[in-house]
Amino acid sequence: MSAIGELASMQRTKAARTRTSPAEQGDNRAALVFLAPWFVGLALITVGPITASLYLSFTDYSLLDAPEWTGLDNYIAMANDPRLFTSLRVTFTYVFVSVPLQLAAALGLALFLDRGLRGLPIYRSVFYLPSLLGASVAVAILWRRIFGNAGLINQLLGMIGFENAPGWIAHPDYALGTLIVFNVWTFGSPMVIFLAGLRQIPNDLYEASAIDGAGKLRQFRSVTIPLLTPIIFFNLVLQIIFAFQAFTQAFVVSGGTGGPIDSTLFYTLYLYEEGFANLHMGYASAMAWLLLVIIAALTAVNFFASKYWVFYND
């Protein structure tokens, strides 16, 4: 009986400890009140539109009439849409060329700034500025003028003897290249993250490797890169997602058409055309879900492959 009484006493003590005091209940209610706007925004701005988009992807919806359920017709039509495959080709080319070049430029500049320059905060701010302005319409318009027929690039080429330089944004072989250069130019955000990662590498490792006879190149390959792989992985995942969502540059540079000859027809630009220019909002919703699947699949592949090349402290 004493054992049963002791067990009951322990249960009562445990219940008393787990019982929430009035002060704690007040704190919980206050937390819910402060979190309520975020939950409302999540429901109305995120979850609601996502659910509506999923429903509309199975309908014929023109923005003017009520949506009409069509089942898988939009997804079947996507499989037979040549412009959609063109937009995918252009987008994948843009992503797989511009993102590695952007990360290489960001890492190279971060290594240069990590040497302890005077006025480092000023340099860091100046180089970060393109990341803030890269998605703006004004900079895209400026970029269009720089690479136009009489733009700054052709003027500079004319000064050194190249009088017949093409109109870069008007030529289907070069138009996408100008957008790739545009994305590489916005290297400020990954550069700042690389710089923060470089500052976390202990100097003792460089000193020990120097004692063992390692030069600067060997230190970069055997010390800097392995310890920086988590940062490289983080920047890689983020920049791939951002690159797939690129829209403003292609819209402004091509005049909203994806030209010339669909050479700058990004997937997001084609989605915009179908949804708001052609009023095929159901089809555009299906395209949006395909984009989500593509980004999620590539992100999953990156996470799976990371265990073979990303090194953590353990």
C-alpha positions as CSV (number, residue, x, y, z in Angstrom):
1,M,0.0,0.0,0.0
2,S,2.9,2.3,0.8
3,A,4.2,1.8,-2.7
4,I,0.8,2.7,-4.2
5,G,0.5,5.8,-2.0
6,E,4.0,6.9,-3.0
7,L,3.1,6.4,-6.7
8,A,-0.1,8.5,-6.3
9,S,1.9,11.2,-4.6
10,M,4.4,11.3,-7.4
11,Q,1.6,11.6,-10.0
12,R,0.0,14.5,-8.0
13,T,3.4,16.2,-7.9
14,K,3.9,15.7,-11.6
15,A,0.4,17.1,-12.4
16,A,1.1,20.1,-10.2
17,R,4.3,20.8,-12.0
18,T,2.7,20.5,-15.4
19,R,-0.3,22.7,-14.5
20,T,0.0,26.1,-16.2
21,S,0.0,29.0,-13.8
22,P,-2.2,32.0,-14.4
23,A,0.8,34.1,-15.3
24,E,1.9,31.6,-17.9
25,Q,-1.6,31.4,-19.3
26,G,-1.6,35.2,-19.6
27,D,1.8,35.0,-21.4
28,N,0.4,32.4,-23.8
29,R,-2.6,34.5,-24.6
30,A,-0.4,37.6,-25.2
31,A,1.8,35.5,-27.5
32,L,-1.2,34.4,-29.5
33,V,-2.5,38.0,-29.8
34,F,0.9,39.1,-31.2
35,L,1.1,36.1,-33.5
36,A,-2.4,36.5,-34.8
37,P,-1.5,39.0,-37.6
38,W,1.1,36.6,-38.9
39,F,-1.3,33.6,-38.9
40,V,-4.0,35.8,-40.7
41,G,-1.4,36.8,-43.3
42,L,-0.3,33.2,-43.7
43,A,-3.9,32.1,-44.3
44,L,-4.9,34.9,-46.6
45,I,-1.7,35.7,-48.5
46,T,0.0,32.3,-48.6
47,V,-2.1,29.3,-47.9
48,G,-5.3,30.7,-49.5
49,P,-3.7,31.7,-52.9
50,I,-1.8,28.4,-53.0
51,T,-5.0,26.4,-52.5
52,A,-6.8,28.6,-55.1
53,S,-4.0,28.1,-57.6
54,L,-4.1,24.4,-57.2
55,Y,-7.8,24.4,-57.8
56,L,-7.6,26.7,-60.8
57,S,-4.9,24.5,-62.4
58,F,-7.7,22.0,-63.1
59,T,-10.0,24.5,-64.6
60,D,-10.5,26.7,-67.6
61,Y,-10.4,30.2,-66.2
62,S,-10.1,33.4,-68.1
63,L,-10.3,35.9,-65.2
64,L,-13.5,37.3,-66.7
65,D,-15.8,34.2,-66.4
66,A,-16.3,31.7,-63.6
67,P,-13.8,28.8,-63.6
68,E,-14.9,25.7,-65.4
69,W,-13.6,22.3,-64.2
70,T,-11.6,20.5,-66.9
71,G,-9.6,18.0,-65.0
72,L,-6.2,17.3,-66.3
73,D,-6.6,19.1,-69.6
74,N,-4.2,21.9,-68.7
75,Y,-1.5,19.4,-67.8
76,I,-2.0,17.5,-71.0
77,A,-1.9,20.7,-73.0
78,M,1.4,21.5,-71.3
79,A,2.9,18.3,-72.6
80,N,2.1,19.4,-76.1
81,D,3.1,23.1,-75.9
82,P,6.3,23.8,-77.9
83,R,6.7,27.3,-76.4
84,L,6.6,25.8,-72.9
85,F,9.5,23.5,-73.8
86,T,11.3,26.5,-75.3
87,S,10.9,28.5,-72.1
88,L,12.2,25.6,-70.1
89,R,15.3,25.3,-72.3
90,V,15.9,29.0,-72.0
91,T,15.4,29.0,-68.2
92,F,17.6,26.0,-67.6
93,T,20.3,27.5,-69.7
94,Y,20.1,30.7,-67.8
95,V,20.1,29.0,-64.4
96,F,22.9,26.5,-65.0
97,V,25.2,29.1,-66.7
98,S,24.6,32.2,-64.6
99,V,24.5,30.7,-61.1
100,P,27.9,29.0,-61.2
101,L,29.5,32.2,-62.7
102,Q,27.7,34.4,-60.2
103,L,29.0,32.2,-57.3
104,A,32.5,32.1,-58.7
105,A,32.5,35.9,-59.0
106,A,31.1,36.3,-55.5
107,L,33.7,33.9,-54.0
108,G,36.6,35.6,-55.8
109,L,35.6,39.0,-54.7
110,A,35.1,37.8,-51.1
111,L,38.6,36.3,-51.1
112,F,39.9,39.7,-52.3
113,L,38.0,41.6,-49.6
114,D,39.0,39.2,-46.9
115,R,42.6,40.4,-47.2
116,G,42.0,43.2,-44.7
117,L,41.5,46.2,-47.0
118,R,41.0,49.6,-45.4
119,G,37.4,50.9,-45.6
120,L,36.1,47.3,-46.0
121,P,32.5,48.3,-44.9
122,I,32.4,50.8,-47.8
123,Y,33.6,48.3,-50.4
124,R,31.2,45.7,-49.0
125,S,28.3,48.1,-49.3
126,V,29.2,49.1,-52.8
127,F,29.5,45.6,-54.0
128,Y,26.3,44.6,-52.3
129,L,24.3,47.4,-54.0
130,P,23.7,45.5,-57.3
131,S,21.9,42.8,-55.4
132,L,19.5,45.4,-54.1
133,L,19.0,47.0,-57.5
134,G,19.2,44.0,-59.8
135,A,15.4,43.2,-59.7
136,S,14.4,46.9,-60.3
137,V,12.8,48.0,-63.5
138,A,15.1,51.1,-63.7
139,V,18.3,49.0,-63.8
140,A,16.8,46.6,-66.4
141,I,16.0,49.6,-68.6
142,L,19.6,50.8,-68.1
143,W,20.8,47.4,-69.0
144,R,18.8,47.4,-72.2
145,R,20.3,50.7,-73.2
146,I,23.9,49.6,-72.4
147,F,23.5,46.6,-74.7
148,G,21.4,48.3,-77.4
149,N,22.6,49.1,-80.9
150,A,24.0,52.4,-79.9
151,G,24.6,51.5,-76.3
152,L,27.7,51.9,-74.2
153,I,29.1,48.4,-75.1
154,N,29.0,49.1,-78.8
155,Q,30.5,52.6,-78.3
156,L,33.4,51.1,-76.4
157,L,33.9,48.5,-79.1
158,G,33.8,51.2,-81.7
159,M,36.5,53.0,-80.0
160,I,38.9,50.1,-80.3
161,G,38.0,49.3,-84.0
162,F,34.9,47.1,-83.9
163,E,32.5,49.1,-85.9
164,N,30.0,46.4,-86.8
165,A,29.1,45.1,-83.4
166,P,25.7,43.6,-83.2
167,G,22.7,44.9,-81.2
168,W,23.2,42.5,-78.3
169,I,19.6,42.4,-77.0
170,A,18.2,42.3,-80.6
171,H,20.2,39.3,-81.7
172,P,18.9,35.8,-80.7
173,D,22.4,34.5,-80.3
174,Y,23.4,37.1,-77.7
175,A,20.2,38.3,-76.0
176,L,20.2,35.6,-73.4
177,G,23.9,36.2,-72.7
178,T,23.2,39.8,-71.7
179,L,20.7,38.5,-69.1
180,I,23.3,36.0,-67.8
181,V,25.8,38.8,-67.4
182,F,23.1,40.8,-65.6
183,N,22.6,38.0,-63.1
184,V,26.3,37.5,-62.6
185,W,26.5,41.3,-61.9
186,T,24.1,40.9,-58.9
187,F,26.7,38.9,-56.9
188,G,26.5,41.1,-53.9
189,S,24.3,39.0,-51.7
190,P,26.3,35.7,-52.0
191,M,29.5,37.7,-51.8
192,V,28.6,39.1,-48.3
193,I,27.7,35.5,-47.1
194,F,31.0,34.1,-48.5
195,L,32.9,36.9,-46.7
196,A,31.2,36.1,-43.4
197,G,32.1,32.4,-43.9
198,L,35.7,33.2,-44.7
199,R,35.9,35.2,-41.4
200,Q,34.9,32.0,-39.5
201,I,37.8,29.9,-40.8
202,P,40.5,29.8,-38.0
203,N,43.9,31.2,-38.9
204,D,45.5,28.3,-37.1
205,L,44.6,26.0,-40.0
206,Y,46.4,28.3,-42.5
207,E,49.4,28.6,-40.2
208,A,49.6,24.8,-39.7
209,S,49.3,24.2,-43.5
210,A,52.0,26.8,-44.2
211,I,54.3,25.0,-41.8
212,D,53.6,21.8,-43.7
213,G,54.7,23.5,-46.9
214,A,51.3,24.3,-48.4
215,G,51.2,27.3,-50.8
216,K,48.3,29.7,-51.3
217,L,46.7,27.5,-54.0
218,R,47.0,24.4,-51.9
219,Q,45.6,26.2,-48.8
220,F,42.6,27.3,-51.0
221,R,41.9,23.8,-52.2
222,S,42.6,21.9,-48.9
223,V,41.5,24.4,-46.2
224,T,39.3,27.2,-47.6
225,I,37.0,25.3,-50.0
226,P,36.3,22.3,-47.6
227,L,35.4,24.6,-44.7
228,L,33.4,26.8,-47.0
229,T,31.3,24.1,-48.5
230,P,28.3,24.7,-46.2
231,I,28.2,28.3,-47.3
232,I,28.7,27.3,-51.0
233,F,25.8,24.9,-50.6
234,F,23.6,27.5,-49.0
235,N,24.3,30.1,-51.7
236,L,23.8,27.5,-54.4
237,V,20.4,26.5,-53.3
238,L,19.2,30.0,-52.8
239,Q,20.6,31.4,-56.1
240,I,19.1,28.5,-58.1
241,I,15.7,29.2,-56.6
242,F,16.1,33.0,-57.3
243,A,17.2,32.3,-60.9
244,F,14.2,30.2,-61.7
245,Q,12.0,33.0,-60.5
246,A,13.7,35.7,-62.6
247,F,11.2,37.8,-64.5
248,T,11.8,41.6,-64.5
249,Q,15.0,41.5,-66.5
250,A,13.6,39.4,-69.3
251,F,10.3,41.3,-69.4
252,V,12.0,44.7,-69.7
253,V,14.9,43.7,-72.0
254,S,12.6,41.9,-74.4
255,G,9.7,44.3,-74.2
256,G,7.5,41.6,-72.5
257,T,7.7,39.3,-75.6
258,G,10.6,37.0,-74.7
259,G,12.2,37.9,-78.0
260,P,14.0,37.9,-80.3
261,I,12.6,34.6,-81.5
262,D,11.9,33.5,-77.9
263,S,15.6,33.6,-77.0
264,T,14.8,35.3,-73.7
265,L,11.4,33.6,-73.0
266,F,11.9,32.7,-69.4
267,Y,9.4,30.3,-67.9
268,T,8.0,33.0,-65.6
269,L,7.6,35.4,-68.5
270,Y,5.7,32.8,-70.5
271,L,3.6,32.0,-67.4
272,Y,2.8,35.8,-67.2
273,E,1.9,35.9,-70.9
274,E,-0.5,33.0,-70.6
275,G,-2.2,34.2,-67.4
276,F,-2.5,38.0,-67.9
277,A,-2.0,38.6,-71.7
278,N,-3.9,35.6,-73.1
279,L,-6.2,35.3,-70.1
280,H,-5.5,31.5,-69.7
281,M,-5.2,31.7,-65.9
282,G,-6.0,28.0,-65.4
283,Y,-3.2,27.1,-67.7
284,A,-0.9,29.6,-66.0
285,S,-1.8,28.0,-62.6
286,A,-0.8,24.6,-63.9
287,M,2.5,26.1,-65.1
288,A,3.1,27.6,-61.7
289,W,2.7,24.1,-60.1
290,L,5.1,22.6,-62.6
291,L,7.7,25.3,-61.7
292,L,7.2,24.4,-58.0
293,V,7.8,20.8,-58.8
294,I,11.0,21.6,-60.8
295,I,12.4,23.8,-58.0
296,A,11.5,21.3,-55.3
297,A,13.1,18.4,-57.3
298,L,16.3,20.3,-57.9
299,T,16.5,21.4,-54.3
300,A,16.0,17.8,-53.2
301,V,18.8,16.7,-55.6
302,N,21.1,19.3,-54.1
303,F,20.3,18.2,-50.6
304,F,20.9,14.5,-51.5
305,A,24.2,15.3,-53.3
306,S,25.4,17.5,-50.5
307,K,26.4,14.6,-48.3
308,Y,29.1,13.8,-50.9
309,W,30.8,17.2,-51.0
310,V,29.6,19.4,-48.1
311,F,31.7,19.0,-45.0
312,Y,30.6,20.1,-41.5
313,N,32.6,20.2,-38.3
314,D,31.6,16.7,-37.4
